[in-house]
Amino acid sequence: MATENNYFGTRNVNVSPEVDGRPMDNGLYVATADQLFHAGKRCISWDGCVYKYSYGVTTMIEDRLAWQSYSQHIDYGANVAATTVAGATSFRVDISATMGKADDGVIAKDELLGGRVIVYSDTVATIQRGIVGNDAVATGEMTVYVDAPITSILTVDASFVEGICNPWRFVSTGESGGSRSMVGLPNVVTAATAKWLWLQTWGPCWVAPQADTANAAHNLEIVARSDGSVQSHAYATAMATLQQHVGFAISHAADGTQGAPFWMMQISPV
C-alpha cells in the first residue's frame, strides 16, 4: 500500500496505489465496502471532469444529486478544553452529549479528517484550519489535529470551537428536507448502504430534471431541489424559494426546448 506522507505528516493514512492520478481498473465507476482513498480525495478524468471520493450512508441513486448527511460535528459554543500555546498544531475541545453526527457525543478516530475547524473568542481573531485528524471520543475532551500552526494562544473555556467533517465523508440520496447541501452526483447505483464511491462534482452531466429545466431561451441556470433533482431558476423568482446553484444548461434541443438537458455541474472544481 502506498502511504501519503507529505500532507498528513506523522498521521499517515494508507491508500491504494494509483495510476496517473486515477483509480485503477476504471474504479471511478465501482462502489466498494472497503475504503481505498481519503474521503474527499479529488480525481480529474481524462476529459477534465472532477470527482470526489465519498461514503454513502444510504443507497445511492445515479440520476439524483447526493447531499451531505449530517450537520456540523462540533457545535457552536464548544469550549477549548486546555490552554494551548501559539504555534501548536493540535488543541483539545470539549465534546458534549449533543455533538457528533448522531448528536450523541460520539466521534470516531479521524472521522473529521479533511474537514474544517474555526477557533475564536472575544479577544482572539478567528482562526480557520483544515483538520488532518482527531482522537476518538464518547462525550468528553477530544484532540483535533490541524494542517498548520495556530497563531494565537487559546485559553481554556474562554476560546471556542466549531467544526465540520469532510463534506464527502457521509453522503445520502433521497429527500434532504431542504437543509443539506448537494455535494455531487453518484457515479454508480448501490443496492446497499455503507459503500465507498466517487461523486462527480464538476463537468458535463445529466440529473433527473423538472419540466421547467432549460425549457426555453434564456433559461440556463440550474439549481438543486431537496430531492436531488434539478430545475431552472427563473430570473423573477426569489432565490430563497429554491436551493443552491449547481450549474448551467449546456445546450437546448434543436427547437430551443428542454432536450436532455445536459448541463455543466459547478459544485466543486477542487
C-alpha positions, 0 to 999 in steps of 0.5 A: 500500500502506498502511504501519503506522507507529505500532507498528513505528516506523522498521521499517515493514512494508507491508500491504494496505489494509483495510476496517473492520478486515477483509480485503477481498473476504471474504479471511478465507476465501482462502489466498494465496502472497503475504503481505498482513498481519503474521503474527499480525495479529488480525481480529474478524468481524462476529459477534465471532469472532477470527482470526489471520493465519498461514503454513502450512508444510504443507497445511492441513486445515479440520476439524483444529486447526493447531499451531505448527511449530517450537520456540523460535528462540533457545535457552536459554543464548544469550549477549548478544553486546555490552554494551548500555546501559539504555534501548536498544531493540535488543541483539545475541545470539549465534546458534549452529549449533543455533538457528533453526527448522531448528536450523541457525543460520539466521534470516531478516530479521524472521522473529521479528517479533511474537514474544517475547524474555526477557533475564536473568542472575544479577544482572539481573531478567528482562526480557520484550519483544515483538520488532518485528524482527531482522537476518538471520543464518547462525550468528553475532551477530544484532540483535533489535529490541524494542517498548520500552526495556530497563531494565537494562544487559546485559553481554556473555556474562554476560546471556542470551537466549531467544526465540520467533517469532510463534506464527502465523508457521509453522503445520502440520496433521497429527500434532504428536507431542504437543509443539506447541501448537494455535494455531487452526483453518484457515479454508480447505483448501490443496492446497499448502504455503507459503500465507498464511491466517487461523486462527480462534482464538476463537468458535463452531466445529466440529473433527473430534471423538472419540466421547467429545466432549460425549457426555453431561451434564456433559461440556463441556470440550474439549481438543486431541489431537496430531492436531488433533482434539478430545475431552472431558476427563473430570473423573477423568482426569489432565490430563497424559494429554491436551493443552491446553484449547481450549474448551467444548461449546456445546450437546448434541443434543436427547437430551443426546448428542454432536450436532455438537458445536459448541463455543466455541474459547478459544485466543486472544481477542487 
